[in-house]
């Protein structure tokens, strides 16, 4: 698994979600937490995003109870 950091724009590209929807999921604790990398910048841990995406795929295919 990769411990690389990816920016919000890459998370949006990978998930297909808008910035507003990602922030809503973050607030509801239904999305991997972001980390602060600067005074006005956040990033996400790539492996956590990949795992989250894989869980959504498994759920949609009925592979997770």
Kinemage of the C-alpha trace (Angstrom):
@kinemage 1
@onewidth
@group {chain A} dominant
@subgroup {mainchain}
@vectorlist {calphas} color= white
{ca unk a 1} P 0.000 0.000 0.000
{ca unk a 2} L 1.119 3.484 -0.753
{ca unk a 3} L 1.665 5.979 2.040
{ca unk a 4} L 1.797 8.828 -0.439
{ca unk a 5} L -0.259 11.946 0.039
{ca unk a 6} L -2.729 12.997 -2.609
{ca unk a 7} L -4.460 16.336 -2.913
{ca unk a 8} L -8.185 16.958 -2.960
{ca unk a 9} L -8.280 17.374 -6.744
{ca unk a 10} L -6.909 13.837 -7.180
{ca unk a 11} L -9.429 12.477 -4.651
{ca unk a 12} L -12.192 14.160 -6.638
{ca unk a 13} L -10.894 12.589 -9.847
{ca unk a 14} L -10.698 9.111 -8.308
{ca unk a 15} L -14.097 9.179 -6.591
{ca unk a 16} L -16.058 11.300 -9.029
{ca unk a 17} L -17.327 13.336 -6.061
{ca unk a 18} L -17.470 17.109 -5.827
{ca unk a 19} L -15.506 19.021 -3.221
{ca unk a 20} L -18.722 19.837 -1.340
{ca unk a 21} L -19.781 16.178 -1.205
{ca unk a 22} L -16.354 15.068 0.045
{ca unk a 23} L -16.492 17.692 2.794
{ca unk a 24} L -20.000 16.530 3.743
{ca unk a 25} L -18.804 12.921 3.997
{ca unk a 26} L -15.813 14.063 6.068
{ca unk a 27} L -18.129 15.913 8.466
{ca unk a 28} L -20.313 12.798 8.781
{ca unk a 29} L -17.165 10.670 9.353
{ca unk a 30} L -18.009 8.538 6.298
{ca unk a 31} L -14.787 9.302 4.407
{ca unk a 32} L -11.088 8.896 5.264
{ca unk a 33} L -9.788 11.838 7.279
{ca unk a 34} L -7.708 14.519 5.665
{ca unk a 35} L -4.431 15.763 7.070
{ca unk a 36} L -3.289 19.349 7.172
{ca unk a 37} L -0.167 19.934 5.086
{ca unk a 38} L -0.099 23.725 5.193
{ca unk a 39} L -1.964 26.722 6.525
{ca unk a 40} L -4.628 26.367 3.810
{ca unk a 41} L -3.911 22.958 2.325
{ca unk a 42} L -5.070 19.423 3.033
{ca unk a 43} L -4.170 16.045 1.610
{ca unk a 44} L -5.306 12.463 1.983
{ca unk a 45} L -3.354 9.246 2.483
{ca unk a 46} L -3.506 7.450 -0.843
{ca unk a 47} L -3.865 3.947 0.621
{ca unk a 48} L -6.853 5.025 2.750
{ca unk a 49} L -8.609 6.484 -0.289
{ca unk a 50} L -7.886 3.342 -2.336
{ca unk a 51} L -9.246 1.151 0.475
{ca unk a 52} L -12.380 3.320 0.758
{ca unk a 53} L -12.989 3.048 -3.007
{ca unk a 54} L -12.491 -0.734 -2.905
{ca unk a 55} L -15.011 -1.005 -0.051
{ca unk a 56} L -17.610 0.937 -2.096
{ca unk a 57} L -17.024 -1.419 -5.037
{ca unk a 58} L -17.407 -4.490 -2.813
{ca unk a 59} L -20.614 -3.107 -1.239
{ca unk a 60} L -22.144 -2.347 -4.629
{ca unk a 61} L -21.478 -5.912 -5.757
{ca unk a 62} L -22.933 -7.423 -2.591
{ca unk a 63} L -19.578 -8.753 -1.412
{ca unk a 64} L -19.842 -7.085 2.008
{ca unk a 65} L -22.669 -7.762 4.469
